[in-house]
Amino acid sequence: MLADVYKLEPYEKIDKVVDLKTAIEKHIKDGMTLYISRSAEAAAAEIIRQFWDRNPDFTLMMNLPGGAQAMCLMHRGLIKKLIFTTCADLYPSPSPNPIIQRAYRQKAVEFENWSVLSFTQALMAGALNLPFMPTLSITGSAMAEENSGAFTQIEDPFSGEPIGVVKRMNPDVALYHGWAADAAGNTIIAPYGDDREWGAKAATSGVIVTVEKIVSTDFIREHANMVKIPAYMVDAVCLAPLGAHPRAMNSRGLPEFESYDVDVPFLEDFREAGKKPETLDQWVGEWILGCKNHEERLKKLGVERIYRLKGKTAKDSWQYRFIQTADEASEPKPYNGIEFAIVAASHKIKDIFIKGGFKAMFAGIGIGGLAAWLAYYALKSEGCEAYMVGAGIGFDPRPADPLMTSSSNIATSRMLVDPIDIHGVCIGGVKKACLGILGAAQIDKNGNLNSSKVSEKTYIGGAGGGNDIANGAKEVVVITKQKKERFLEKVSYITCAGNHVKTLISDLGIFEKKGAAFELTHYFSADGTAKDDVLQKIADRCGWELKVSERVQAAAEPTVEELALLRSLDPEGVFIG
């Protein structure tokens, strides 16, 4: 009967569910190019177990290869090439990863660095079966020359103007961790993040997904708007609760699931172990090789630790952390130089935002991020239309955790999106409505930034989203600590071209572009040092000949209210000291 023909089955009859060990054995082969999603930690751990004593010569494509398992692939020499956007650690604070440093010094791995947007666009080209994709990123950076085999400029056939293009990227197999999948492989992944689904869509052989829960096809139909990887792309579905650990999973829009937060102590222990090869071997032996599968790993983590990670992601959890620190944050104790600089920077950001007619601002991690957050709340208090970008679009920075993508920040976001919306449309799109705020390891007198490498021994981190902001935003503010080895006549490596950098704020003063070079317009005297002494200190820590405005003036001191707000945003002093 026709009624039987049109009957919808509550469960998909195609069954791709296997254990993770079987999935890796069947689908991962030597010499493959693997795309590993940032949250696919359980899958990466199983690859380590199976290939630890082999020489598979993988090429690893990974947006942010800062996870414990991904770094261990490099430590063991299982990969010959790393294609990435940034590889720095975030915990306990942003800094170069010691495992990356060893591989870079020893030339054990080939490094291919891209910006977040250009990396995603290359995967989009691969997914769409196009030879290349136009991009506004990379142009003007040292990456353009380094990646000349996969990036070039061509003539726009319509306008005749030059336009950058990135060559398609196609991994063999992509590994993803999602919230849920049915037996056929229709997969719901997190509704935000830097690597979303393009790696899966570009994979030529297929996708292995691990999920928190295997669900009915009826459930998939009810949440079809959140399914980002269709079943026909998927080769294997593997159940792996907490499969993103030590990374976070945020279940916004999926009340049926429990979120869990980043396991910061775990990542801090991993970073400490990674400082020496022998201690890292011990760590791998304990946490990966010593656990025969993912289930044993969960038992080792323990129920108490798991529940604590879940509790930290509750929508109002920031309030309890805030209560613990609010009294201390509001104490009228003397401010330090960094606090003075952050507050002064927030005043400048607010002025630029209003004068430039901006609607949004993107700020990275560190003192620049805190200054932007202060400016955001000042704008908000005056009724200005302003949106923070990073943890989605339109988030309200929460107290107690100064990292942009914290669970508490994600919970306040009005729009959870992928890199194309953030780094492409919001920052570089036609409206040019987003003010860019960046940090930098090094900057030169023309505003060119280096956040990649400073010698043959140190790889700082990479382009990340910084290049997208520097190239795409109408105006960029750079905020960084001032030392002579950081403020250079000319940077040795251009991660981000300085064409759109109009303002430079250090912990000592504010510099503004007058023509092609910077001029000091404000100085900071947090401890009451005389003007001439402060100016001399700024000159001594500047690698180019300092130009001082005839109207240079002292920045205003922070108020008690501004200090209280700042200290509540970073109560442990990760950035403010």
VENQUI-V576951 format. One record per pair of residues at least 12 apart in sequence whose C-alpha atoms are under 10 Angstrom apart, sorted by the first residue. I is the first residue (numbers start at 1). J is the second residue. If there is no record, write none. Layout:
i->[I:I]
j->[J:J]
This chain:
i->[8:8:9:9:9:10:10:10:10:10:10:11:11:11:11:11:11:11:11:11:12:12:12:12:12:12:12:12:12:12:13:13:13:13:14:14:14:14:14:15:15:15:15:15:15:16:16:16:16:16:16:16:16:16:16:16:17:17:17:17:17:17:17:17:17:17:17:17:17:18:18:18:18:18:18:19:19:19:19:19:19:19:19:20:20:20:20:20:20:20:20:20:20:20:20:20:20:21:21:21:21:21:21:21:21:21:22:22:22:23:23:23:23:23:23:23:23:23:24:24:24:24:24:24:24:24:25:25:25:25:26:26:27:27:27:27:27:27:27:27:28:28:28:28:28:28:28:28:28:28:29:29:29:29:29:29:30:30:30:30:30:30:30:30:31:31:31:31:31:31:31:31:31:32:32:32:32:32:32:32:32:32:33:33:33:33:33:33:33:33:33:33:33:33:33:33:33:34:34:34:34:34:34:34:34:34:34:34:34:34:34:34:34:35:35:35:35:35:35:35:35:35:35:35:35:35:35:35:35:35:35:35:35:36:36:36:36:36:36:36:36:36:36:36:36:36:36:36:36:36:37:37:37:37:37:37:37:37:37:37:37:37:37:37:37:37:37:37:37:37:37:38:38:38:38:38:38:38:38:38:38:38:38:38:38:38:38:38:39:39:39:39:39:39:39:39:39:39:39:39:39:39:39:39:39:39:39:40:40:40:40:40:40:40:40:40:40:40:40:40:40:40:40:40:40:41:41:41:41:41:41:41:41:41:41:41:41:41:41:41:41:42:42:42:42:42:42:42:42:42:42:42:42:42:42:42:42:42:42:43:43:43:43:43:43:43:43:43:43:43:43:43:44:44:44:44:44:44:44:44:44:44:44:44:45:45:45:45:45:45:45:45:45:45:45:45:45:45:46:46:46:46:46:46:46:47:47:47:47:48:48:48:48:48:48:48:48:48:49:49:49:49:49:49:49:49:50:51:51:51:52:52:52:52:52:52:53:53:53:54:54:54:55:55:55:55:55:56:56:56:56:57:57:57:57:57:58:58:58:58:58:58:58:58:59:59:59:59:59:59:59:59:59:59:60:60:60:60:60:60:60:60:60:60:61:61:61:61:61:61:61:61:61:61:61:61:62:62:62:62:62:62:62:62:62:62:63:63:63:63:63:63:63:63:63:63:63:63:63:63:63:63:63:64:64:64:64:64:64:64:64:64:64:64:64:64:65:65:65:65:65:65:65:65:65:66:66:66:66:66:66:66:66:66:66:66:67:67:67:67:67:67:67:67:68:68:68:68:68:68:68:68:68:68:69:69:69:69:69:69:71:71:71:71:71:71:71:72:72:72:72:72:72:72:74:74:74:74:74:74:75:75:75:75:75:75:75:75:75:75:76:76:76:77:77:77:78:79:79:79:80:80:80:80:80:81:81:81:81:81:82:82:82:82:82:83:83:83:83:83:83:84:84:84:84:84:84:84:84:84:84:84:85:85:85:85:85:85:85:85:85:85:85:85:85:85:85:85:85:86:86:86:86:86:86:86:86:86:86:86:86:86:87:87:87:87:87:87:87:87:87:87:87:88:88:88:88:88:88:88:88:89:89:89:89:89:90:90:90:90:90:91:91:91:91:91:91:91:91:91:91:91:92:92:92:92:92:92:92:93:93:93:93:93:93:94:94:94:94:94:94:94:95:95:96:96:96:96:96:96:97:97:97:97:97:97:97:98:98:98:98:98:98:98:98:98:99:99:99:99:99:99:99:100:100:100:100:100:101:101:101:101:101:101:101:102:102:102:102:102:102:102:103:103:104:104:104:104:104:105:105:105:105:105:106:106:107:107:111:111:112:112:112:112:113:113:113:113:113:113:113:113:113:113:114:114:114:114:114:114:114:114:114:114:114:114:115:115:115:115:115:115:115:115:115:115:115:115:115:115:116:116:116:116:116:116:116:116:116:116:116:116:116:117:117:117:117:117:117:117:117:117:117:117:117:117:117:117:117:117:117:118:118:118:118:118:118:118:118:118:118:118:118:118:118:118:118:118:118:118:119:119:119:119:119:119:119:119:119:119:119:120:120:120:120:120:120:120:120:120:120:120:120:120:121:121:121:121:121:121:121:121:121:121:121:121:121:122:122:122:122:122:122:122:122:122:122:122:122:122:123:123:123:123:123:123:123:123:123:123:123:123:123:123:124:124:124:124:124:124:124:124:124:125:125:125:125:125:125:125:126:126:126:126:126:126:126:126:126:126:126:127:127:127:127:127:127:127:127:127:127:128:128:128:128:129:129:129:129:130:130:130:131:131:131:131:131:132:132:132:132:132:132:132:132:133:133:133:133:133:133:134:134:134:134:134:134:134:134:134:134:135:135:135:135:135:135:135:135:135:136:136:136:136:136:136:136:136:136:136:136:136:137:137:137:137:137:137:137:137:137:137:137:137:137:137:137:137:138:138:138:138:138:138:138:138:138:138:138:138:138:139:139:139:139:139:139:139:139:139:139:139:140:140:140:140:140:140:140:140:140:141:141:141:141:141:141:141:141:141:141:141:141:142:142:142:142:142:142:142:142:143:143:143:143:143:143:143:143:144:144:144:144:147:147:148:148:149:149:150:150:150:150:150:151:151:151:151:151:152:152:152:152:153:153:168:169:169:169:170:170:170:170:170:170:170:170:171:171:171:171:171:171:171:171:172:172:172:172:172:172:172:172:173:173:173:173:173:173:173:173:173:173:173:174:174:174:174:174:174:174:174:174:174:174:174:174:174:174:175:175:175:175:175:175:175:175:175:175:176:176:176:176:176:176:176:176:176:176:176:176:176:176:177:177:177:177:177:177:177:177:177:177:177:177:177:177:177:177:178:178:178:178:178:178:178:178:178:178:178:178:178:178:178:178:179:179:179:179:179:179:179:179:179:179:179:179:179:179:179:179:179:179:179:179:180:180:180:180:180:180:180:180:180:180:180:180:180:180:181:181:181:181:181:181:181:181:181:181:181:181:181:181:181:181:181:181:182:182:182:182:182:182:182:182:182:182:182:183:183:183:183:183:183:183:183:184:184:184:184:184:184:184:184:184:184:184:185:185:185:185:185:185:185:185:185:185:185:185:185:185:185:185:186:186:186:186:186:186:186:186:186:186:186:186:186:186:186:187:187:187:187:187:187:187:187:187:187:187:187:187:187:187:188:188:188:188:188:188:188:188:188:188:188:189:189:189:189:189:189:189:189:189:189:190:190:190:190:190:190:190:190:190:190:190:191:191:191:191:191:191:191:191:191:191:191:191:191:191:192:192:192:192:192:192:192:192:192:192:192:192:193:193:193:193:193:193:193:193:194:194:194:194:194:194:194:194:194:195:195:196:196:196:196:196:197:197:197:197:198:198:198:200:200:200:200:200:201:201:201:201:201:202:203:203:204:205:205:205:206:206:206:206:206:207:207:207:207:207:207:207:207:208:208:208:208:208:208:209:209:209:209:209:209:209:209:210:210:210:210:210:210:210:210:210:211:211:211:211:211:211:211:211:212:212:212:212:212:212:212:212:212:212:213:213:213:213:213:213:214:214:214:214:214:223:223:226:226:239:239:240:240:240:240:241:241:241:242:242:242:242:242:242:242:242:243:243:243:244:244:244:245:245:245:245:245:245:245:245:245:245:245:246:246:246:246:246:246:246:246:246:247:247:247:247:247:247:247:248:248:248:248:248:248:248:248:248:248:249:249:249:249:249:250:250:250:250:250:250:250:250:251:251:251:252:252:252:252:252:252:252:258:258:258:258:259:259:259:259:259:259:259:259:260:260:260:260:260:260:260:260:260:260:261:261:261:261:261:261:261:261:261:261:261:262:262:262:262:262:262:263:263:263:263:264:266:269:270:270:270:286:287:287:312:312:313:313:313:313:313:314:314:314:315:315:315:315:315:315:316:316:317:317:317:318:318:318:318:318:318:318:319:319:319:319:320:321:321:321:321:321:322:322:322:322:322:322:322:323:323:323:324:324:325:325:325:325:325:325:325:325:326:326:326:326:326:326:326:326:327:327:328:328:328:328:329:329:329:329:329:329:329:329:329:329:330:330:330:330:330:330:330:330:330:331:331:331:331:332:332:332:332:332:333:333:333:334:334:334:334:335:335:335:335:335:335:335:335:336:336:336:336:337:337:337:337:337:337:337:337:338:338:338:338:338:338:338:338:338:338:339:339:339:339:339:339:339:339:339:339:339:339:339:339:340:340:340:340:340:340:340:340:340:340:340:340:340:340:341:341:341:341:341:341:341:341:341:341:341:341:341:341:341:341:341:341:341:341:341:342:342:342:342:342:342:342:342:342:342:342:342:342:342:342:342:342:343:343:343:343:343:343:343:343:343:343:343:343:343:343:344:344:344:344:344:344:344:344:344:344:344:344:344:345:345:345:345:345:345:345:345:345:345:345:345:345:345:345:345:345:346:346:346:346:346:346:346:346:346:346:346:346:347:347:347:347:347:347:347:347:347:348:348:348:348:348:348:348:348:349:349:349:349:349:349:349:349:349:349:349:349:349:349:349:350:350:350:350:350:350:350:350:351:351:352:352:352:352:352:352:353:353:353:353:353:353:353:353:353:354:354:354:354:356:356:356:356:356:357:357:357:357:357:358:358:358:358:358:358:358:358:358:358:359:359:359:359:359:359:359:359:359:359:359:360:360:360:360:360:360:360:360:360:360:360:360:360:360:360:361:361:361:361:361:361:361:361:361:361:361:361:361:361:361:361:361:361:361:362:362:362:362:362:362:362:362:362:362:362:362:362:362:362:362:362:362:362:362:362:363:363:363:363:363:363:363:363:363:363:363:363:363:363:363:364:364:364:364:364:364:364:364:364:364:364:364:365:365:365:365:365:365:365:365:366:366:366:366:366:366:366:366:366:366:366:367:367:367:367:367:367:367:367:367:367:367:368:368:368:368:368:368:368:368:368:368:368:369:369:369:369:369:369:369:369:369:370:370:370:370:370:370:370:370:370:370:371:371:371:372:372:372:372:373:373:373:373:373:373:373:373:373:374:374:374:374:374:374:376:376:376:377:377:377:378:386:387:387:387:388:388:388:388:388:389:389:389:389:389:389:389:389:389:389:390:390:390:390:390:390:390:390:390:390:390:391:391:391:391:391:391:391:391:391:391:391:391:391:391:391:391:392:392:392:392:392:392:392:392:392:392:392:392:392:392:392:393:393:393:393:393:393:393:393:393:393:393:394:394:394:394:394:394:394:395:395:395:395:395:395:395:395:395:396:396:396:396:396:396:396:397:397:397:397:397:397:398:398:398:398:398:398:399:399:399:399:399:399:399:400:400:400:400:400:400:401:401:401:401:401:401:402:402:402:402:402:402:402:402:402:403:403:403:419:422:422:422:422:423:423:423:423:423:423:423:424:424:424:424:425:426:426:426:427:427:427:427:427:427:427:428:428:428:428:428:428:428:429:429:429:430:431:431:432:432:432:432:433:433:433:434:434:434:434:434:434:435:435:435:435:435:435:435:436:436:436:436:436:436:436:436:436:436:436:436:436:436:437:437:437:437:437:437:437:437:437:437:437:437:438:438:438:438:438:438:438:438:438:438:438:438:439:439:439:439:439:439:439:439:439:439:440:440:440:440:440:440:440:440:440:440:441:441:441:441:441:441:441:441:441:441:442:442:442:442:442:442:442:442:442:442:442:442:442:442:442:442:443:443:443:443:443:443:443:443:443:443:443:443:443:443:443:443:443:444:444:444:444:444:444:444:444:444:444:444:444:444:444:445:445:445:445:445:445:445:445:445:445:445:445:445:445:445:445:445:446:446:446:446:446:446:446:446:446:446:446:446:446:446:446:447:447:447:447:447:447:447:447:447:447:447:447:447:447:447:447:447:447:447:447:447:447:448:448:448:448:448:448:448:448:448:448:448:448:448:448:449:449:449:449:449:449:449:449:449:449:449:449:449:449:449:449:449:449:450:450:450:450:450:450:450:450:450:450:450:451:451:451:451:451:451:451:451:452:452:452:452:452:453:453:453:453:454:454:454:455:455:462:463:463:463:464:465:466:466:467:467:467:467:467:468:469:469:470:470:470:470:470:470:470:471:471:471:471:471:471:472:473:473:474:474:474:474:475:475:475:475:475:476:476:476:476:476:476:476:477:477:477:477:477:477:477:478:478:478:478:478:478:478:478:479:479:479:479:479:479:480:480:480:480:480:481:481:481:481:481:482:482:482:482:482:482:482:482:482:483:483:483:483:483:483:483:483:484:484:484:484:484:484:484:485:485:485:486:486:486:487:487:487:487:487:488:488:488:488:488:489:489:489:489:490:490:498:499:500:501:501:502:502:502:502:502:503:503:503:504:504:504:505:505:505:506:506:506:507:507:507:507:507:508:508:508:508:508:508:508:508:508:508:509:509:509:509:509:509:509:509:509:509:509:509:510:510:510:510:510:510:510:511:511:511:511:511:511:512:514:514:517:517:517:518:518:518:518:518:518:519:519:519:519:519:519:519:520:520:520:520:520:520:520:520:520:520:520:521:521:521:521:521:521:521:521:521:522:522:522:522:522:522:522:522:522:523:523:523:523:523:523:523:523:524:524:524:524:524:524:525:525:525:525:526:526:526:526:526:531:531:531:534:535:535]
j->[217:218:216:217:218:216:217:218:219:220:221:182:183:184:215:216:217:218:219:220:182:183:184:185:186:215:216:217:218:220:182:183:184:217:182:183:184:185:231:182:183:184:185:236:237:182:183:184:185:208:231:234:235:236:237:238:181:182:183:184:185:209:210:214:235:236:237:238:239:183:235:236:237:238:239:210:236:237:238:239:240:293:294:42:43:46:47:208:209:210:236:237:238:239:240:293:294:43:46:47:49:50:238:292:293:294:46:236:238:43:46:208:209:210:235:236:237:238:43:44:46:47:50:175:208:236:46:47:50:51:235:236:172:173:205:206:207:208:235:236:47:50:51:56:58:172:173:174:205:208:51:56:57:58:172:173:51:54:55:56:57:58:59:78:55:56:57:58:59:78:79:80:172:56:57:58:59:60:79:171:172:173:57:58:59:60:61:79:81:82:83:170:171:172:173:174:203:58:59:60:61:62:79:82:170:171:172:173:174:175:199:203:207:59:60:61:62:63:83:170:171:172:173:174:175:176:195:198:199:200:202:203:207:60:61:62:63:64:65:70:171:173:174:175:176:177:195:199:200:208:61:62:63:64:65:70:174:175:176:177:178:193:194:195:196:197:198:199:200:209:244:62:63:64:65:66:67:70:175:176:177:193:194:195:196:244:247:248:64:67:175:176:177:178:189:190:193:195:210:242:243:244:245:246:247:248:249:67:69:70:174:175:176:177:178:208:209:210:211:240:242:243:244:245:247:67:68:69:70:175:176:177:210:240:242:243:244:245:246:247:294:69:175:176:177:210:211:240:241:242:243:244:245:246:288:293:294:295:297:69:70:175:176:177:208:209:210:238:240:243:244:294:67:68:69:70:71:72:73:175:176:243:244:288:68:69:70:72:73:243:284:287:288:289:291:293:294:297:69:288:289:291:292:293:294:69:70:73:78:69:70:72:73:76:78:284:288:289:284:285:288:289:290:291:292:293:289:73:76:78:72:73:76:77:78:289:76:77:78:76:77:78:76:77:78:79:80:77:78:79:80:77:78:79:80:81:73:74:77:78:79:80:81:82:78:79:80:81:82:83:109:110:171:172:73:74:78:79:80:81:82:83:84:171:81:82:83:84:85:112:119:169:170:171:174:199:82:83:84:85:86:87:119:174:195:199:82:83:84:85:86:87:113:114:115:116:119:120:194:195:196:199:464:83:84:85:86:87:88:89:116:194:195:461:462:464:82:83:84:85:86:87:88:89:100:86:87:88:89:90:91:97:99:100:247:267:87:89:244:245:246:247:267:270:245:246:247:266:267:270:271:274:284:287:245:246:270:284:287:288:87:97:98:99:100:270:274:99:274:280:281:283:284:288:99:100:102:103:108:109:99:100:102:103:108:109:274:277:280:281:277:280:281:103:108:109:109:108:109:110:107:108:109:110:111:108:109:110:111:112:109:110:111:112:113:110:111:112:113:114:119:111:112:113:114:115:116:119:461:462:463:464:112:113:114:115:116:117:118:119:120:194:461:462:463:464:465:466:467:113:114:115:116:451:452:460:461:462:463:464:465:466:99:100:101:113:452:459:460:461:462:463:464:100:101:452:459:460:461:462:464:267:268:271:460:461:264:267:268:365:403:263:264:265:266:267:268:269:270:271:403:574:264:265:267:268:269:271:574:268:365:366:403:574:575:365:366:403:460:461:574:575:460:461:452:458:459:460:461:462:271:274:275:458:459:460:461:271:272:273:274:275:276:277:458:459:271:273:274:275:276:277:280:274:458:459:460:461:275:456:457:458:459:460:461:274:275:276:277:457:458:459:457:459:453:456:457:458:459:455:456:457:458:459:456:457:456:457:459:462:143:146:147:462:143:144:146:147:452:461:462:463:464:495:137:138:143:144:147:462:463:464:465:467:468:495:137:138:143:423:462:463:464:465:466:467:468:469:495:496:137:194:195:419:420:423:424:463:464:465:466:467:468:135:136:137:138:194:418:419:420:421:422:423:424:464:465:466:467:468:469:133:134:135:136:137:138:151:164:165:166:167:419:420:423:424:464:465:467:468:135:137:166:167:168:169:195:198:199:419:464:133:166:168:169:194:195:196:197:198:199:418:419:420:133:134:135:137:165:166:167:168:169:198:419:420:424:134:135:150:151:165:166:167:168:169:170:198:199:202:166:167:168:169:170:171:195:197:198:199:200:201:202:203:168:169:170:197:198:199:201:202:420:166:167:168:169:170:198:202:167:168:169:170:171:198:199:201:202:203:204:168:169:170:198:199:200:201:202:203:204:168:198:201:202:168:169:170:202:167:168:169:165:166:167:168:169:150:151:164:165:166:167:168:169:151:164:165:166:167:168:151:152:153:154:156:163:164:165:166:167:151:153:163:164:165:166:424:468:472:163:164:165:166:424:428:429:467:468:469:471:472:163:164:165:166:423:424:428:465:466:467:468:469:470:471:472:496:151:152:164:165:166:463:467:468:470:471:495:496:497:151:152:153:163:164:165:467:468:471:496:497:448:467:471:494:495:496:497:498:499:448:449:450:463:467:471:493:494:495:496:497:498:450:452:492:493:494:495:496:497:452:462:463:467:493:494:495:496:164:166:494:495:166:167:166:167:166:167:165:166:167:168:169:164:165:166:167:168:164:165:166:167:165:166:202:199:202:203:198:199:200:201:202:203:204:205:199:200:201:202:203:204:205:206:199:200:202:203:204:205:206:207:199:200:202:203:204:205:206:207:208:234:235:197:198:199:200:201:202:203:204:205:206:207:208:209:233:234:199:200:203:206:207:208:209:210:234:236:189:195:196:197:199:200:207:208:209:210:211:229:243:244:189:190:208:209:210:211:212:237:238:239:240:241:242:243:244:249:190:191:209:210:211:212:213:227:228:229:239:240:241:243:244:249:191:209:210:211:212:213:214:215:227:240:241:242:243:249:250:251:254:257:258:259:209:210:211:212:213:214:215:216:219:220:227:237:239:257:209:210:211:212:213:214:215:216:217:219:220:227:229:230:231:237:238:239:211:213:214:215:216:217:218:219:220:231:237:214:215:216:217:231:236:237:238:214:216:217:230:231:232:233:234:235:236:237:207:208:209:210:214:217:229:230:231:232:233:234:235:236:237:238:209:215:217:220:221:224:227:228:229:230:231:232:233:234:237:209:210:211:214:215:220:224:226:227:228:229:230:231:234:237:211:220:223:224:225:226:227:228:229:230:254:209:211:212:226:227:228:229:249:250:251:226:227:228:249:250:251:252:253:254:416:417:226:227:228:249:250:251:252:253:254:392:415:416:417:418:249:250:252:391:392:405:410:415:416:417:418:419:390:391:392:405:416:417:418:419:390:417:418:419:420:422:423:464:465:418:419:228:229:417:418:419:227:228:229:418:228:229:418:228:229:230:233:234:228:229:230:233:234:233:233:234:233:233:234:235:232:233:234:235:236:229:231:232:233:234:235:236:237:233:234:235:236:237:238:229:234:235:236:237:238:239:240:236:237:238:239:240:241:242:243:244:237:238:239:240:241:242:243:244:238:239:240:241:242:243:244:249:257:258:238:239:240:241:242:257:237:238:239:240:241:253:254:253:254:294:295:293:294:295:298:294:295:298:258:259:260:294:295:297:298:306:294:295:298:260:261:262:260:261:262:263:266:267:297:298:301:306:309:260:261:262:263:264:265:266:267:309:260:261:262:263:264:266:267:260:261:262:263:309:310:313:405:406:407:261:262:310:313:407:310:313:314:406:407:408:410:411:313:407:411:315:407:410:411:412:413:416:310:311:313:314:309:310:311:312:313:314:315:407:306:307:308:309:310:311:312:313:314:407:306:308:309:310:311:312:313:314:406:407:408:309:310:312:313:406:407:305:306:308:309:309:301:283:283:284:287:300:300:301:407:408:406:407:408:410:411:407:408:411:407:408:409:410:411:412:408:411:400:407:408:398:399:400:401:407:408:409:398:399:400:408:400:399:400:401:568:571:398:399:400:401:568:569:571:399:400:568:400:571:399:400:567:568:569:570:571:572:399:400:564:565:567:568:569:571:564:568:564:567:568:571:563:564:565:566:567:568:569:570:571:572:560:561:562:563:564:565:566:567:568:560:563:564:567:559:560:561:563:564:560:563:564:526:527:560:563:526:527:557:558:559:560:563:576:526:527:576:577:507:508:524:525:526:527:576:577:367:481:506:507:508:524:526:575:576:577:367:370:371:507:526:557:558:562:563:566:567:575:576:577:507:508:524:525:526:527:555:556:557:558:559:562:563:576:367:368:371:479:480:481:505:506:507:508:509:510:523:524:525:526:555:556:557:558:576:367:368:369:370:371:372:374:375:479:505:506:507:558:562:563:566:576:367:370:371:372:374:375:555:556:557:558:559:562:563:566:371:375:505:507:509:510:522:523:524:555:556:557:558:367:368:370:371:372:374:375:477:478:479:504:505:506:507:509:510:555:368:369:370:371:372:373:374:375:376:377:378:562:371:372:374:375:378:379:555:556:558:371:372:375:477:503:505:510:555:361:368:371:372:373:374:375:376:379:435:436:437:477:503:505:371:372:374:375:376:377:378:379:375:379:435:475:476:477:502:503:375:376:379:384:386:433:434:435:475:379:384:385:386:433:434:435:474:475:385:432:433:434:435:385:386:387:431:432:433:434:435:474:475:384:385:386:387:388:426:431:432:433:434:435:376:385:386:387:388:389:393:394:426:427:432:433:434:435:436:373:375:376:386:387:388:389:390:393:394:426:427:433:434:435:436:437:473:476:387:388:389:390:391:393:404:422:423:426:427:434:435:436:437:438:465:466:469:473:476:388:389:390:404:435:436:437:438:439:466:469:476:477:478:479:389:390:403:404:405:436:437:438:439:465:466:479:402:403:404:405:437:438:439:575:402:403:404:438:439:479:480:570:574:575:576:402:438:439:479:480:481:506:507:574:575:576:437:438:439:440:477:478:479:480:505:506:575:397:402:403:404:437:438:439:479:575:397:402:403:404:566:567:569:570:575:576:437:479:566:388:397:436:437:388:396:397:398:402:404:565:566:569:397:562:563:565:566:569:388:396:397:396:397:565:562:434:413:414:434:404:413:414:434:435:404:413:415:422:423:426:427:434:435:436:404:405:409:410:413:416:417:419:422:423:465:403:404:405:406:407:408:409:410:411:412:413:414:415:416:417:422:404:405:409:410:411:412:413:414:415:416:417:418:419:421:422:410:412:413:414:415:416:417:418:421:422:426:409:410:412:413:414:415:416:408:409:410:411:412:413:414:415:416:408:409:410:411:412:413:414:409:410:411:412:413:569:410:411:412:568:569:570:565:566:567:568:569:570:571:567:568:569:570:571:572:568:569:570:571:572:574:566:568:569:570:571:572:573:574:575:569:570:574:465:434:465:468:469:465:466:467:468:469:472:473:468:469:472:473:472:469:472:473:468:469:470:471:472:473:474:468:469:470:471:472:473:474:472:473:474:472:473:474:472:473:474:475:473:474:475:469:472:473:474:475:476:469:472:473:474:475:476:477:466:468:469:470:471:472:473:474:475:476:477:478:500:501:466:469:470:473:475:476:477:478:479:501:503:504:465:466:467:469:470:476:477:478:479:480:501:504:451:466:477:478:479:480:481:504:505:506:452:466:478:479:480:481:486:487:495:496:453:454:460:461:480:481:482:485:486:487:454:480:481:482:483:484:485:486:487:488:490:491:492:493:494:495:478:480:482:485:486:487:488:489:490:491:492:493:494:496:498:504:543:486:487:488:489:490:491:492:494:498:517:518:542:543:544:487:488:489:490:491:498:504:513:516:517:518:519:542:543:544:545:546:488:489:490:491:497:498:499:500:501:502:513:515:516:517:518:470:476:477:478:487:488:490:491:494:496:497:498:499:500:501:502:503:504:513:516:517:518:470:488:490:491:492:493:494:495:496:497:498:499:500:501:463:466:467:470:478:486:487:488:490:491:492:493:494:495:496:497:498:501:462:463:466:486:491:492:493:494:495:496:497:463:464:466:467:493:494:495:496:464:493:494:495:496:492:493:494:495:491:492:493:492:493:495:494:495:496:495:496:495:496:494:495:496:497:498:496:496:500:495:496:497:498:499:500:501:496:497:498:499:500:501:500:500:501:499:500:501:502:499:500:501:502:503:498:499:500:501:502:503:504:500:501:502:503:504:505:512:498:501:502:503:504:505:506:511:503:504:505:506:507:510:504:505:506:507:508:505:506:507:508:509:505:506:507:508:509:538:541:542:543:506:507:508:538:540:541:542:543:538:539:540:541:542:543:544:541:542:543:541:542:543:506:541:542:543:544:541:542:543:544:545:542:543:544:545:543:544:516:516:513:513:518:514:515:516:517:518:518:519:520:518:519:520:520:522:523:523:524:538:523:524:525:526:538:522:523:524:525:526:534:535:537:538:541:521:522:523:524:525:534:535:538:552:553:554:555:522:523:524:552:553:554:555:523:546:547:548:549:552:549:547:549:544:546:547:544:545:546:547:548:549:545:546:547:548:549:550:552:535:538:539:546:547:548:549:550:551:552:553:547:548:549:550:551:552:553:554:555:535:548:549:551:552:553:554:555:556:535:538:548:552:553:554:555:556:538:553:554:555:556:557:554:555:556:557:554:555:556:557:558:552:553:554:554:548:552]
